[in-house]
Amino acid sequence: MGSRIGIGLLGLGTVGGGVASILFSPQERHPLVSDLEVARVAVRDLNRARTIDLPADRLTTDPHEVVRDPAVDVVVEVIGGIEPARTLILEAIAAGKSVVTANKAVIARHGQEIAEAAASAGVYVLIEAAVGGGIPIIEPLKQSLGGNRIDRVSGIINGTTNYILTRMADEGAAYDDVLAEAQKLGYAEADPAADVDGLDAADKIAILSTLAFGGAVERSDVPTQGISQLQGRDVDYARQLGYGVKLLAVAERMANEVQTSRSLPLSLRVQPTLVPTDHPLFGVNGVNNAILVEGEPIGRVMFYGPGAGAGPTASAVVADILNIAGIRQASDNPGRLDPLLAAGSWRSCSLVDPGEVRQRHYVRFNTTDTPGVIGSIGSCFGDRAVSIQSIVQFNATAAGAEIVVITHEVSQRQMDDALNAISNLAEVSGLTAHLGCL
Ligand SMILES: NC(=O)c1ccc[n+]([C@@H]2O[C@H](COP(=O)([O-])OP(=O)(O)OC[C@H]3O[C@@H](n4cnc5c(N)ncnc54)[C@H](OP(=O)(O)O)[C@@H]3O)[C@@H](O)[C@H]2O)c1
């Protein structure tokens, strides 16, 4: 265990609550998590019922107190909105504290100001949760893909609109009806404008563009068209022509040659877009998000997963906190590596007996084409409690037949026992395929 790192949480709502529940249950996570201590938390309403039980003296309604608290080393801003979030982030930076934020609205509009303040104070501001919720995309763009020339970043980065579009396509439902139901289910806000007018997606693509291409663009210049004017008949016509309609956010370079001018020409846009069925973004449905990065030499790489929600977003916030904690522990302890970058094991692991592993199976047998063979095979499985999902005979000829079985989930030991019994049946000449099945 390394030195303790005090975390100041600004906000204990959906995301803040998710972060606190990770930090209060460090078991089975990277050991660095247990070095993180929730030192102070700011909320708006002290009387609100919380799922996280905190000692009263750690809670305050004054977020500035959290930023100033000497026990707080890293400030986590999950209040949302522009102010007071921007001021609190700048205050934390001025106090020499690194910041983690999930706030795309503030980063898309004031990211440059915040980055410059952080650079001159020598602290980090990390924003993994601001785009794509739980999907790691910010760190990959900054680090893992750093050797590439990025040509294009495009994606489905708003779960609410993707949920609405998926239901419109699947059920031929009208926009207004699906929106009303999404609001009832909590997938859309009472005021859905930021989502359905494409503003949230525009914030996020402005942030991704800055990281992909190395320079910021003016957020208010991003051409933005949402889905509120989209008609069900266009979704239907698109489907009949072999396309899905997705709210795509795109940032792409407009010149592939090496740039001699100081300013790289880019196109950014948010727009309902027809996506062909063989495109990787076509299958991204419901509240899921996906970001496709195209670059040289990597080609295409796609990041897919849950774009919002307490757990996924907290996963991204905690990843950022861990990055800061790792750097801090390495710099505080000369000769010690950053525990996240170092490839060391931190506990012992061992493989279980393969016979105990449970999964579904696909098997194919060659048999004689005799009456009752399916029944005999079925009994061998049934006697060993191997439950069958389907059993089908193919290619029956005088020479024989093929029987294909898909099982429900069973242990390898049960399966091996059943296959052993089947191989002793006179009418079975061989087990000709044995595959796993999800
Ligand atoms: N929700 C998601 O799935 C998601 C996904 C990605 C990014 N984000 C971003 O994460 C941020 C937080 O979102 P959220 O959904 O967690 O919001 P939320 O549920 O509304 O939580 C906001 C929290 O901030 C507290 N708060 C608000 N104003 C405050 C003030 N002036 N002083 C002290 N505390 C204050 C609230 O206190 P009370 O609890 O007392 O009201 C609440 O605990 C936003 O920037 C959002 O865009 C959210």
Ligand as a Chemical Component Dictionary entry (heavy atoms), coordinates in Angstrom:
data_LIG
# 
_chem_comp.id                   LIG 
_chem_comp.type                 NON-POLYMER 
_chem_comp.pdbx_formal_charge   0 
_chem_comp.three_letter_code    LIG 
# 
loop_
_chem_comp_atom.comp_id 
_chem_comp_atom.atom_id 
_chem_comp_atom.alt_atom_id 
_chem_comp_atom.type_symbol 
_chem_comp_atom.charge 
_chem_comp_atom.model_Cartn_x 
_chem_comp_atom.model_Cartn_y 
_chem_comp_atom.model_Cartn_z 
_chem_comp_atom.pdbx_ordinal 
LIG N1  N1  N 0  -25.491 10.820 -15.191 1  
LIG C1  C1  C 0  -24.730 10.299 -16.151 2  
LIG O1  O1  O 0  -24.964 9.174  -16.621 3  
LIG C2  C2  C 0  -23.533 11.075 -16.671 4  
LIG C3  C3  C 0  -22.725 10.502 -17.660 5  
LIG C4  C4  C 0  -21.589 11.190 -18.110 6  
LIG C5  C5  C 0  -21.309 12.458 -17.579 7  
LIG N2  N2  N 1  -22.147 12.999 -16.646 8  
LIG C6  C6  C 0  -21.796 14.326 -16.123 9  
LIG O2  O2  O 0  -21.513 14.201 -14.737 10 
LIG C7  C7  C 0  -21.883 15.389 -14.071 11 
LIG C8  C8  C 0  -22.815 15.040 -12.907 12 
LIG O3  O3  O 0  -23.982 14.443 -13.420 13 
LIG P1  P1  P 0  -25.010 13.644 -12.473 14 
LIG O4  O4  O 0  -25.925 12.914 -13.383 15 
LIG O5  O5  O -1 -24.277 12.896 -11.418 16 
LIG O6  O6  O 0  -25.817 14.882 -11.804 17 
LIG P2  P2  P 0  -26.789 14.835 -10.542 18 
LIG O7  O7  O 0  -27.287 13.458 -10.317 19 
LIG O8  O8  O 0  -27.760 15.934 -10.734 20 
LIG O9  O9  O 0  -25.813 15.198 -9.323  21 
LIG C9  C9  C 0  -25.319 16.484 -9.097  22 
LIG C10 C10 C 0  -24.746 16.534 -7.692  23 
LIG O10 O10 O 0  -24.159 17.810 -7.473  24 
LIG C11 C11 C 0  -24.683 18.383 -6.273  25 
LIG N3  N3  N 0  -24.726 19.837 -6.485  26 
LIG C12 C12 C 0  -25.341 20.522 -7.468  27 
LIG N4  N4  N 0  -25.092 21.839 -7.347  28 
LIG C13 C13 C 0  -24.311 21.994 -6.251  29 
LIG C14 C14 C 0  -23.726 23.091 -5.594  30 
LIG N5  N5  N 0  -23.884 24.320 -6.040  31 
LIG N6  N6  N 0  -22.980 22.852 -4.498  32 
LIG C15 C15 C 0  -22.800 21.616 -4.032  33 
LIG N7  N7  N 0  -23.319 20.520 -4.615  34 
LIG C16 C16 C 0  -24.073 20.704 -5.704  35 
LIG C17 C17 C 0  -26.056 17.770 -6.093  36 
LIG O11 O11 O 0  -26.400 17.835 -4.712  37 
LIG P3  P3  P 0  -27.757 17.169 -4.174  38 
LIG O12 O12 O 0  -27.564 15.684 -4.283  39 
LIG O13 O13 O 0  -27.854 17.639 -2.773  40 
LIG O14 O14 O 0  -28.833 17.689 -5.069  41 
LIG C18 C18 C 0  -25.797 16.346 -6.589  42 
LIG O15 O15 O 0  -25.268 15.553 -5.544  43 
LIG C19 C19 C 0  -22.500 16.303 -15.139 44 
LIG O16 O16 O 0  -21.511 17.170 -15.623 45 
LIG C20 C20 C 0  -22.923 15.335 -16.212 46 
LIG O17 O17 O 0  -22.952 15.924 -17.502 47 
LIG C21 C21 C 0  -23.230 12.333 -16.170 48 
# 
loop_
_chem_comp_bond.comp_id 
_chem_comp_bond.atom_id_1 
_chem_comp_bond.atom_id_2 
_chem_comp_bond.value_order 
_chem_comp_bond.pdbx_ordinal 
LIG N1  C1  SING 1  
LIG C1  O1  DOUB 2  
LIG C1  C2  SING 3  
LIG C2  C3  SING 4  
LIG C2  C21 DOUB 5  
LIG C3  C4  DOUB 6  
LIG C4  C5  SING 7  
LIG C5  N2  DOUB 8  
LIG N2  C6  SING 9  
LIG N2  C21 SING 10 
LIG C6  O2  SING 11 
LIG C6  C20 SING 12 
LIG O2  C7  SING 13 
LIG C7  C8  SING 14 
LIG C7  C19 SING 15 
LIG C8  O3  SING 16 
LIG O3  P1  SING 17 
LIG P1  O4  DOUB 18 
LIG P1  O5  SING 19 
LIG P1  O6  SING 20 
LIG O6  P2  SING 21 
LIG P2  O7  DOUB 22 
LIG P2  O8  SING 23 
LIG P2  O9  SING 24 
LIG O9  C9  SING 25 
LIG C9  C10 SING 26 
LIG C10 O10 SING 27 
LIG C10 C18 SING 28 
LIG O10 C11 SING 29 
LIG C11 N3  SING 30 
LIG C11 C17 SING 31 
LIG N3  C12 SING 32 
LIG N3  C16 SING 33 
LIG C12 N4  DOUB 34 
LIG N4  C13 SING 35 
LIG C13 C14 SING 36 
LIG C13 C16 DOUB 37 
LIG C14 N5  SING 38 
LIG C14 N6  DOUB 39 
LIG N6  C15 SING 40 
LIG C15 N7  DOUB 41 
LIG N7  C16 SING 42 
LIG C17 O11 SING 43 
LIG C17 C18 SING 44 
LIG O11 P3  SING 45 
LIG P3  O12 DOUB 46 
LIG P3  O13 SING 47 
LIG P3  O14 SING 48 
LIG C18 O15 SING 49 
LIG C19 O16 SING 50 
LIG C19 C20 SING 51 
LIG C20 O17 SING 52 
# 
